């Protein structure tokens, strides 16, 4: 594919970005939970707690913040021709295009798993959220990926076509990151995998979380589970109630769209609870949390990021939330008897890049071939 240098111009796809600005939050998910502890009790305390994390061995990062000039990215475009759905998916994932990256952006993939066994032995990822810290715009972006997205993946040299959450089951975090990078054309720096069920005890240790619960959501939970919750703008949920709230999906016609919205609500509220927690509460929560976390970051990297969060003001950044929920970007349908999400990957990748980097190296002609033209069954 012929490449050329991109010319700076206004990006018309901004209209597709589904934004939901939330009030200021001091941190985000696991990484900034660690940062809160660093801020609250100091280096000695977090040093002791970090001994419990299952970490990999990767290079350390500097603690000083520098804003770099952005590099020019080679342009890529969509698929020129394809003979089938799988052919389209294969060509897009393997088009050789440059993954968008920036020295000013830290991308961390958050992976929620169903069980401790899945964390240790591999399982399907239940929740996929990309957290992007942009030091240039001074914002944190949370982008949700639908776990049922049908895509191409390469597992140990073998081509596969499956739901995106299966890549963790087949090849662990390395395969999952490779799959997301190739399909959404972004560079991911780190991952944090957490046993989702562990948050029951962690949330309880923090005194619960407070979220907005829609009337239809409360009705669905009360009708289909053993739990009874109220609706309202500020409902306090226990750990088990929060987990049920985050994972319901059949209460909505849009399925995973609202499901990912509830997951982000839980994460945001969890952050607020961690920020306001007492030292004793943080101690209890972290003892449990760090036993149920797997990451490729070293202890020193987390400490370094924690230092930067405080000294460089990351904890004051606004959080913006995105999901690829526009009807032009995704459609639901079937592969065989399996219900899946079909994603217009070129457009989706362009949207994600623009959300995270305020720019994109993907150009899409008006007459391009779309993945949807190869799908036989939509819902």
C-alpha positions, 0 to 999 in steps of 0.5 A: 500500500502506497504511503504518503506523509499526511497534511494537517487538516480539520478532521470531519469525523469528530461528529461521530465521537460519542462523548460523555464528559464526567465531573473531575476525577482524581484518578482512573481504575487500577493504576490511579488507585495505586496513585491514590495510595501513594498520595495518601500514605507515602512511598513506604506503604505503597512499596509494601503493597506492590510486593503482592502484584504479579508483574512482568519485567519491562524498562523503567520510565522517567518521573519528569514530564516532557511534552514532545513534538508530535511525529508525522505518521504515515497515512493508511487507507481502507481495503481496496478489494475483498472476497469475503468477510474473513478476507476483509478482516485479514487484510485490514489487520495485516495491512502493514499500516503504522500504529498511531503512537505518541510520546505524550500519550500513555495507553493502558488496556484494562482487562476485566476477567470472570475469575481468578482461574481466568487470571492465572490460566487464561479465560475470556475477557469480560470487559475491555477498556483502553485508558489513555493519559494524554499529557499534551491535552491534560485529559484521560480518555476511557474507550470501551471495546465491545467484547463480542466484536468479530475480528481477525487474530493471530494466535501463535502463528495461526489465523483465527476469526472469533470474538475479540474477547477470545484472544485472551483465552487463546493467547493471554494478554500478549494476544489480546493486545496484538489483536486490539492494536492490529484492528484499531491501529493504536499502540498499547503501552501496558495492560492491567488484568483484574479478576472482576469478581475480586471487586466484590470484597474490594468495593465492600472494603471501601464502603460501597460505591454510589452510582446513578441507577435508571428505573428500568435497570433497577426493575431488571435487576430486581426481577431477574436476580436475588438482589433488590436495589433502588433507582435514583441519581445516587444509589449506594451499592454493595460489592455484589450489587455493583458487580451485578449492575456492571454486568447486566446486558439484556435489559437494554436493546443496545446490549453492550453499549449500555453495559459498557456505560455501566462498567465505566460508571462503576469504575468512576465511582470506585475511583471516587471511593478510593480517593475518599477512603480512610487509610485503614480502608485503603489498606484492606482494599489493596491487600485484596486488590493486588492479589487479583491483579496481573500486569506487565508493569514492574513495581518501579514503573508503577511507583514512577507513574504514581510519582508523576501522577502527583508531581505532574498533576495527572490526578487533576485531569478530566476524564472523557469517556468514549464508546464506538456506539454510532450506527455508522460504526457498528452493527449487531448480527450473527456468525452462524448461530453466534450473536456478534458485533460487526465493526467498521474497523477503518472508521472505528480505528480512525475514531479511536485515534482521533479521540486519544491523539486528537489526530489520525493517520487513516484516510477514508475515501467516500467510495470505500468498501465497507465490512458490512457489505460482506455480512449476511445476517444482521439483527 
